[in-house]
Each structure stands twice: as C-alpha cells, then as structure tokens.
Amino acid sequence: MMYDVTVIGAGPVGIFTAFYGGMREMNVLIVDALEAMGGQLAALYPDKYIYDVAGFPKVKAQELIDNLTSQLDAFQDTTTIRLKEQVSELVKEADGTFTITTNVATYQTRSIIITAGNGAFKPRPLGVENEEFATNLHYFVRDLTVFANRNVIIFGGGDSAVDWALMLEPIAKSVSLIHRRDEFRAHEHSVAKLKASKVNVYTPFVPSSLTLSDDNDGKADAVTITHVTTKEAITIPADDIIVNYGFVSNLGPISSWGLELEKNQLVVDSLQATTTPGIFACGDICTYPGRHKLIITGFGEAPIAIAAAKKYAYPDSSNAHAHSTSMFEKKK
Ligand SMILES: Cc1cc2nc3c(=O)[nH]c(=O)nc-3n(C[C@H](O)[C@H](O)[C@H](O)COP(=O)(O)OP(=O)(O)OC[C@H]3O[C@@H](n4cnc5c(N)ncnc54)[C@H](O)[C@@H]3O)c2cc1C
C-alpha cells in the first residue's frame, strides 16, 4: 500500500495534520511511539486547562485531544493510525517516494510530514528486572473499570499517581501507593484526601524486584519494595501495577535523517518544507524566524504542510483548498 502522506507524531499538531490530509482527499498514515494519541498534552498534562486555543475559553488538554481524535474520525476510511511504533529510518527512493521503517513494520509513502514535537516519548520505566515482560504493568490508565476488585500497586509521587490512587480506591480490592520520598508532589488537597483514604501508602520506598507468575502467563504476582534508609524489604501481592514516573522525550533517530537542524529543530521554509524535497514539518519540531511554540501555531501550519505535501505527491493537483463548510455539506 502506498500512502499519500505519512505524519510522524500524533500530538495535537499531528492529529490535526492527519485530519487536514483527509480534507485534501489524501490517504494518510499517522504513526506515534506512544500507545496513546496526544503527544505532550496526553503524556505530560492531561488534566491541566489550556486557555489559548482559539474558540475554547478553556479546555482540558485530554479533552482537546479527544476532540481532535473525533474530528479525525470523519476520515477514518482513509486514515491509518499506528501507535507504539517509533519511526527509526526514512529512505528516499529513486522515484521520489519514501520507505519508512519503524520498530514494527515498513511503509511506503509519497510524502512525509514530521510533527514529532520534542522527539519520541517513552514512559520512564520502573527500573527493575523483567519489567518489559510483565503484561499487567501499565504506564497509562485509560479505563479505571479494568481495575475493579483487583489489588493495584501504584508507583509515583505526583498529581497523576495520587489522583489514580484516589480514583481507584472505591473500586479496586486494594490500592497501594509507593513513593521514594516522604512528601508527595501533588496538590495539598489531594494529599489530604489520600491521608484520609484507605490507600496503603509506603514511603520512602523504591521498587527492587518483580515476582513473575509461576503460571507463565506473563504477569507479575508481586512487587518487592525496599525502604530507602532502613533497607527493610516488603513484598506486596499485585494483580496490576501502575507506573507513573513521567515521560522522557528524545529526538533520537530524527537527527540522523539528513535534514537541516537548528537547536534540535527542523529548519523549514514558508511551505513547511525541510531541506529534503517531499519531507515537510510542522508543530514544535520545526523552526523558522519568529515561530512560537504553541499549539495554535502548529494548527495553522498543518494546512500549509498538507497542501505542499499534496503538490509534491501529485504535481498536477490543484493547490486550491475547499472550505470545510461546503465540503462537509457534500458528504452528508
Ligand atoms: C506543562 C505544559 C503546558 C503547556 N501549556 C500550553 C498552553 O497552555 N498552550 C499552548 O499552546 N501550548 C502549551 N504547551 C506546549 C504544547 O504542549 C506544545 O506546543 C504541543 O504539544 C506541540 O504539539 P506537537 O504535536 O508539535 O508535538 P508533541 O505534543 O510533542 O507530540 C509529538 C509526538 O510525536 C511523537 N514522536 C516523536 N518522534 C517520533 C518518532 N520518531 N516516531 C514516532 N513518534 C514520534 C511523540 O511520541 C509525540 O507523541 C505546554 C507544554 C507543557 C509541557
């Protein structure tokens, strides 16, 4: 399958770029290293309000991502979404198309738009042996109900870890919260609620090992934690383990794709074109004089990049865009 455009990065700008690809009747592939759409908004500040998105006096970061994702649904027949795939390599073929390689697959595409923000996100790991094999260890919590009547262990000391512990307490069989410091970095109000709750709090403790199940079902049955100063070790049985140590981002392979970079950002012209014909960039990953690192800046760049990518993929195509008002009326 040959895609018209591949969008690398499903942050807010990538999702909107993919939507705009649909507006221009392109067959779109969108790829992200994370297991959820939303880039910085979903990974770093899902519960914070954003006050400077045009048309929204205030909107929660996760809600903005949910809205962008349902907007993209309008073109679900022509959009392919691949999550948990990091793009590692881009090769330009003799006919001007590209082969993209991820850790999972290779794809063919006529053009590329890089919307990679600060680079690929990865959850910061727990840092214990066999972590990658434990199928009941989660870095994202999407649906609280899957933890109903289960023994849940949460690692972390920030707002998300404390909020998850409080939200799970009424539905899980037991909740244990483990943090390496005595003080939590969460809102005072949440910490007060935590102290009054039935959550088992262990501080200052760090994880030391996972006990994988004898059933060979890929699950960790228990977690052993060690007291930071006394070195006392405690083993806690677990049905599920949630790790909330934040995320790290890494420009990684992008710097080896032969594109001009300035301070770790891709240099683009007024058509959002990088220094390699057929490869465009928008959002936080790109730079030009006067650019502001804001969500709305990236939203404005998306239609420009899509128009230029379409022209590259189909040189005879018209550069005129249709207004969504008339386009969506026709679709009805
Ligand atoms: C705490 C905080 C508050 C903020 N508040 C505001 C605000 O109020 N208003 C505002 O306008 N902006 C705000 N920002 C900035 C805003 O979040 C960014 O401008 C925005 O996220 C940029 O979107 P993006 O889609 O370009 O990149 P990102 O959101 O960074 O998304 C990039 C995506 O690309 C993926 N990716 C990268 N490399 C690869 C690869 N090789 N393969 C596969 N996937 C890859 C990453 O995993 C990531 O999901 C805030 C930022 C932070 C941290």
The ligand as an SDF file (V2000), in Angstrom:
LIG
                    3D

 53 58  0  0  0  0  0  0  0  0999 V2000
    3.1390   21.6000   31.0530 C   0  0  0  0  0  0  0  0  0  0  0  0
    2.9210   22.1870   29.6770 C   0  0  0  0  0  0  0  0  0  0  0  0
    1.9260   23.1210   29.4860 C   0  0  0  0  0  0  0  0  0  0  0  0
    1.7130   23.6860   28.1980 C   0  0  0  0  0  0  0  0  0  0  0  0
    0.7060   24.6030   28.0450 N   0  0  0  0  0  0  0  0  0  0  0  0
    0.4400   25.1080   26.8000 C   0  0  0  0  0  0  0  0  0  0  0  0
   -0.6060   26.0620   26.5980 C   0  0  0  0  0  0  0  0  0  0  0  0
   -1.2840   26.4850   27.5330 O   0  0  0  0  0  0  0  0  0  0  0  0
   -0.8260   26.4980   25.3100 N   0  0  0  0  0  0  0  0  0  0  0  0
   -0.0820   26.0740   24.2310 C   0  0  0  0  0  0  0  0  0  0  0  0
   -0.3570   26.4970   23.1000 O   0  0  0  0  0  0  0  0  0  0  0  0
    0.9430   25.1940   24.4140 N   0  0  0  0  0  0  0  0  0  0  0  0
    1.2300   24.7010   25.6660 C   0  0  0  0  0  0  0  0  0  0  0  0
    2.2670   23.8150   25.8330 N   0  0  0  0  0  0  0  0  0  0  0  0
    3.0870   23.4620   24.6580 C   0  0  0  0  0  0  0  0  0  0  0  0
    2.3450   22.4160   23.7840 C   0  0  0  0  0  0  0  0  0  0  0  0
    2.0880   21.2580   24.5740 O   0  0  0  0  0  0  0  0  0  0  0  0
    3.1910   22.0740   22.5590 C   0  0  0  0  0  0  0  0  0  0  0  0
    3.3720   23.2360   21.7940 O   0  0  0  0  0  0  0  0  0  0  0  0
    2.4570   20.9980   21.7360 C   0  0  0  0  0  0  0  0  0  0  0  0
    2.3470   19.7980   22.4480 O   0  0  0  0  0  0  0  0  0  0  0  0
    3.2160   20.7480   20.4180 C   0  0  0  0  0  0  0  0  0  0  0  0
    2.4810   19.7830   19.7140 O   0  0  0  0  0  0  0  0  0  0  0  0
    3.1780   18.8150   18.6390 P   0  0  0  0  0  0  0  0  0  0  0  0
    2.0580   17.9850   18.0990 O   0  0  0  0  0  0  0  0  0  0  0  0
    4.0070   19.6330   17.7290 O   0  0  0  0  0  0  0  0  0  0  0  0
    4.2110   17.9200   19.4750 O   0  0  0  0  0  0  0  0  0  0  0  0
    4.0460   16.9250   20.7160 P   0  0  0  0  0  0  0  0  0  0  0  0
    2.8580   17.2500   21.5260 O   0  0  0  0  0  0  0  0  0  0  0  0
    5.3740   16.9480   21.3950 O   0  0  0  0  0  0  0  0  0  0  0  0
    3.8110   15.4930   20.0510 O   0  0  0  0  0  0  0  0  0  0  0  0
    4.8360   14.8990   19.2940 C   0  0  0  0  0  0  0  0  0  0  0  0
    4.5640   13.4080   19.1860 C   0  0  0  0  0  0  0  0  0  0  0  0
    5.4830   12.8490   18.2420 O   0  0  0  0  0  0  0  0  0  0  0  0
    5.8600   11.5530   18.6750 C   0  0  0  0  0  0  0  0  0  0  0  0
    7.1540   11.1970   18.0370 N   0  0  0  0  0  0  0  0  0  0  0  0
    8.3070   11.8900   18.0700 C   0  0  0  0  0  0  0  0  0  0  0  0
    9.2830   11.2780   17.3580 N   0  0  0  0  0  0  0  0  0  0  0  0
    8.7110   10.1550   16.8740 C   0  0  0  0  0  0  0  0  0  0  0  0
    9.1980    9.0730   16.0890 C   0  0  0  0  0  0  0  0  0  0  0  0
   10.4670    9.0270   15.6320 N   0  0  0  0  0  0  0  0  0  0  0  0
    8.3550    8.0590   15.7890 N   0  0  0  0  0  0  0  0  0  0  0  0
    7.0670    8.0670   16.2410 C   0  0  0  0  0  0  0  0  0  0  0  0
    6.5540    9.0610   17.0090 N   0  0  0  0  0  0  0  0  0  0  0  0
    7.3650   10.0970   17.3150 C   0  0  0  0  0  0  0  0  0  0  0  0
    5.9660   11.7040   20.1900 C   0  0  0  0  0  0  0  0  0  0  0  0
    5.8610   10.4400   20.8440 O   0  0  0  0  0  0  0  0  0  0  0  0
    4.7840   12.6430   20.4870 C   0  0  0  0  0  0  0  0  0  0  0  0
    3.6040   11.9160   20.8130 O   0  0  0  0  0  0  0  0  0  0  0  0
    2.5240   23.2770   27.1020 C   0  0  0  0  0  0  0  0  0  0  0  0
    3.5410   22.3280   27.3080 C   0  0  0  0  0  0  0  0  0  0  0  0
    3.7340   21.7820   28.5640 C   0  0  0  0  0  0  0  0  0  0  0  0
    4.8380   20.7600   28.7550 C   0  0  0  0  0  0  0  0  0  0  0  0
  1  2  1  0
  2  3  1  0
  2 52  2  0
  3  4  2  0
  4  5  1  0
  4 50  1  0
  5  6  2  0
  6  7  1  0
  6 13  1  0
  7  8  2  0
  7  9  1  0
  9 10  1  0
 10 11  2  0
 10 12  1  0
 12 13  2  0
 13 14  1  0
 14 15  1  0
 14 50  1  0
 15 16  1  0
 16 17  1  0
 16 18  1  0
 18 19  1  0
 18 20  1  0
 20 21  1  0
 20 22  1  0
 22 23  1  0
 23 24  1  0
 24 25  2  0
 24 26  1  0
 24 27  1  0
 27 28  1  0
 28 29  2  0
 28 30  1  0
 28 31  1  0
 31 32  1  0
 32 33  1  0
 33 34  1  0
 33 48  1  0
 34 35  1  0
 35 36  1  0
 35 46  1  0
 36 37  1  0
 36 45  1  0
 37 38  2  0
 38 39  1  0
 39 40  1  0
 39 45  2  0
 40 41  1  0
 40 42  2  0
 42 43  1  0
 43 44  2  0
 44 45  1  0
 46 47  1  0
 46 48  1  0
 48 49  1  0
 50 51  2  0
 51 52  1  0
 52 53  1  0
M  END
$$$$
